Amino acid sequence: MGTRIYRFILSAYHYALALVGAARFGFPSRRLRVVGITGTKGKTTTVALLWHIFTYAGKRTAALSSAAVCVGQSCEKNKTGNTMPGRFFIQTFLRRAVRARCAYAFVEVTSQGVAQHRHRGIVWHGGAFLGIHPEHIESHGSFEKYRQAKVSFFRFISRTQGTRSRLFVNHNDRQADFFIRAAGKTPVTLFSSSQVATADLPQTLPGEFNKINSACARAIALAEGIDESVIRAALKTFPGVEGRATVVAREPVAVIVDYAHTPQSLEAIYRFASDCKRGSAARLIGVLGSAGGGRDVWKRPVMGAVASRFCDAVVFTNEDPYDEDPEKIIDALCDGFREEKKERDRGQTCERIVDRATALTLALELARGGDVAVDTGKGSEQWIHGPRGQKMEWNEREVVLRAIAQKDGALSKVSQ
């Protein structure tokens, strides 16, 4: 009983906070066309695509994602450490967009943000669903509750906006019907990866998984009256998103940095990386960890198994341990690796190094010409989170580049 009362009070607090924030800043969403993007993966890339397409089309646009905060032509890193920040952050962002005379605002919408009512007090002119996979199970209680949080975002738009808004659904996702039904009388546009040709994508959008993100952005842009030819031209000039399938080096070893933090996204980036290998003897080398703090404990052995299935060599390391022992997190990853190896023994090997910088360096030391090293889990995140709220500044790309420089230097000395 006490837990239920506490949860009710906490929910009421977040609800009131959202409404007070909207009122305090003058309900800025009423003067914008705000579109929310939800799904387990791809939200950041899709928001970045939308900002780029609409800006390319000459429309003043704002965007809020886990990676960046953009208002008009001004973009800066999202330093909150939160994909869908609270404490009036979203309303402040929307008011900035209004003052900058933006017409559109694209916002990442997370299940935890919805659970804390951060979507309330906003007039949503649209919402998009990219797809859903098991994630945040501990915080929500079950996959069904996780899905329900995302579905409730669609239901909220339908109830508050009705036919004045439009919803977009990836109809190839297994959970699509839940979102279509939640739309009620609100018009729904279905999209799929088949609507975007590979030839229309730049090198910064590698892999089949990015077709879904591009198809979603395309569907929204078409619904807002942007011409197909403009959309194609914008897609071809898209600069990419740091830490999302970012190719840091190509020769002699290809190095890819990606945010993949679910088994599905890990498999997707490994499939893409496998296509980047040069030569029949080339290998795939993975560096990965898994978040601590009791977050999605179930997926640790699963991700270890995925790494075993695709990689020839794996270095398990730290990611964000929070208050857990990093060694125990790595234990679970290694368990999954070993179990998978029993089924498919290709001679794949694994190492375990808690220090992430050392792990990244080791992966490059193991690599030979033609190999591909894939570093996942951090992407463009700016910290590694430790116990008692401690944070260590982190930039995966810079750490990898330093390791590459050390490797190249060693090679140069040997050649002399």
C-alpha angles and dihedrals in degrees: 000000000000092000092051092050091049091050091048092051092046092049091049089050093053091044092053091044091056093050094043089051092052092049093045092056095042099255093283094183089074088071095048139058100241120193123186124208119206136175139103096273139009098042096118094048092046093051089049090049092051092049090050096046095046093044090048088052090056098255120134104240140180127202135189120193139145088266105042149007112218127183112178108315093338115098130175135170118273099245097177094090087227127103093209104024123206132201094082092303095128094047090048089051092049092049089051088052091052092048089050088054093244117168097198138039123189117198135186110235118202131193091239091049090053091046087056092048094243089142091062122097089037127108103224114202090185147359133200133203117205101178141291137237132169109292138139089020095153094051094048099035099235143009089258091057090046090053091045091057090057093042090052089061089061091044090051092053092047093049096045101035106023113178092352090081136049131221128208125207134187095228093195092067115101092231095049095109092062090059095042091053091046089057091071108178094348110113114256126206116199121211137178140183091257089072092070121066119219088232090063093058125087125225088262090069102056127169135033091273091070091060090074091053091047093046091052093049090046093051093051093046092050090049089054092053101259112149119248092236091055091050092052092048091049093049091054092054097045108133095208133235121280112249095015108107088323112176102215095177137005106185137091088345121017113228123194126188117199139165095227107152103157129066090247095051091044091054091047094053091045091053090052092046091051089061089055095061115112116216134008092270094052117120138211116231120192132199115191148141136177134240121265131205091090091294114155096330089175094068098057097083089037092057090046088055092049090052090050091050096052108023130074091202130017133192112199113205148152123304115161108332096174105178097341128099106260090213091060091050089051089048090061092048091050091049090057091046093052095046091052091046090057088061098039112022108181094156091267115165136205137202130191122216121161096200104082097205090054090047092053090049092050091052090057091046089055092049125097130193111297094023124122123222116200119196112192141176103047106053107162096342113139102212144037107224117223137175124311093017095301116156129194117202111246140181111176094193094053092046090051092048091052090050090049090051090052091049093048090047091053091049091050092052091050092049091052 
